[in-house]
Amino acid sequence: MLAGSREPRAPDDALLRHCRRLVRRQALKAAGVSALPVAGVDLFVNAQLLAGTIERISLAHGLSREQIEKLPPALRTRVDDLALEMGSYLIGRLVTQAALLAALRALGLRLSAQQAAKFAPVAGQVASAALSGWMFKRLCDRHIEQCRRVREVLPQLPAPVIDVVA
């Protein structure tokens, strides 16, 4: 490989780049929706965006609920134990509104500030969009890191799957 080449050094590098690119795109969408002056609509749309993004990250790492169900019982138990040990509410679980809120609480994030900012004129909408995009990216980046750590501890997991549709 040539110096300065953009070829991935390892499959993990390609997986990480893929997931981060997905998160950046989805976080921009979340911020855009949050800039709309309609309170409440962004919560619904962003929750759907976030759930889909988290599921795609888990799927890419081989840690979706369906993928974990197919693992041998001992390995499945080890994945669940590691996820709980790390404080992950999302690895191998159905991504529900309750799970997303628990994950946000674990990060110490509050939705009230982001929603309150919507009621100020233009500056409030910009602040709401920035907060929403930041929270989205932070939660997804944390999930990527947790998935990466599980794969690192359990190299016997099936190979990651990078979907080309990002």
SVG drawing of the C-alpha trace seen along z (x, -y; Angstrom):
<svg xmlns="http://www.w3.org/2000/svg" viewBox="-45 -36 49 59">
<polyline fill="none" stroke="black" stroke-width="0.4" points="0.0,0.0 1.3,-3.4 1.8,-6.2 -1.2,-8.5 -3.3,-5.8 -6.9,-5.8 -7.1,-2.0 -8.3,-0.7 -5.5,0.8 -7.9,3.4 -11.6,4.4 -12.1,2.6 -10.9,-0.7 -13.4,-0.3 -16.2,0.6 -15.4,-2.4 -15.3,-4.8 -18.5,-3.4 -20.3,-3.8 -18.9,-7.3 -20.0,-8.4 -23.5,-7.1 -23.7,-8.9 -22.5,-12.2 -25.2,-12.0 -27.9,-11.1 -26.9,-13.7 -27.1,-16.4 -30.6,-15.2 -31.5,-15.2 -30.2,-18.7 -32.1,-19.9 -35.4,-18.5 -34.7,-20.1 -34.3,-23.5 -38.0,-23.4 -40.0,-25.7 -42.6,-23.0 -42.1,-21.6 -42.5,-17.9 -42.3,-16.9 -38.5,-16.7 -38.6,-14.3 -40.7,-11.8 -38.6,-12.1 -35.3,-12.1 -36.3,-9.1 -37.0,-7.2 -33.7,-8.3 -31.8,-7.4 -33.4,-4.0 -32.6,-3.2 -29.1,-4.4 -28.4,-2.4 -29.8,0.7 -27.6,0.2 -24.5,-0.2 -25.3,2.9 -26.0,4.8 -22.7,3.7 -20.9,4.9 -22.7,8.3 -24.5,7.3 -28.1,6.8 -30.7,8.7 -31.3,11.1 -27.6,11.8 -27.0,12.4 -30.0,14.8 -28.2,16.9 -25.0,17.2 -24.2,20.3 -25.8,19.9 -22.4,19.5 -21.3,16.7 -24.7,15.1 -24.5,15.0 -21.0,13.5 -22.2,10.8 -25.1,9.9 -22.8,9.8 -20.3,7.6 -23.0,5.2 -24.4,4.9 -20.9,4.5 -20.3,1.6 -23.6,0.0 -25.0,0.5 -28.8,0.4 -28.7,0.9 -26.4,3.8 -28.5,6.8 -31.7,5.2 -34.8,4.1 -34.3,0.3 -37.4,-1.2 -38.2,-4.7 -37.5,-3.5 -34.1,-2.1 -33.2,-5.3 -34.2,-7.4 -32.2,-5.2 -29.2,-5.5 -29.6,-9.3 -30.0,-9.4 -26.8,-7.3 -25.0,-10.1 -26.5,-12.7 -28.3,-14.4 -31.5,-16.3 -34.0,-16.8 -35.7,-19.7 -33.0,-22.3 -33.2,-21.3 -37.0,-21.6 -37.0,-24.9 -34.6,-26.5 -37.2,-26.1 -39.4,-28.8 -36.7,-31.5 -36.7,-33.1 -34.0,-32.2 -31.1,-31.8 -33.2,-29.3 -33.9,-27.2 -30.2,-27.2 -29.3,-26.2 -32.0,-23.5 -30.6,-22.1 -27.0,-22.2 -28.0,-20.4 -30.0,-17.8 -27.2,-17.0 -24.7,-16.9 -26.8,-14.6 -27.5,-12.3 -23.8,-12.1 -22.7,-11.6 -25.1,-8.7 -24.2,-7.0 -20.4,-7.5 -20.8,-5.9 -22.7,-3.0 -20.0,-2.5 -17.3,-2.4 -19.3,0.1 -19.8,2.4 -16.1,2.1 -15.1,3.1 -17.4,6.1 -15.9,7.2 -12.4,6.6 -13.1,8.8 -14.9,11.5 -12.9,12.0 -14.8,15.2 -17.9,13.2 -18.9,13.5 -17.3,11.0 -18.8,7.5 -21.2,6.6 -20.8,3.2 -23.9,2.3 -23.2,0.1 -26.3,-1.9 -25.4,-4.6"/>
</svg>
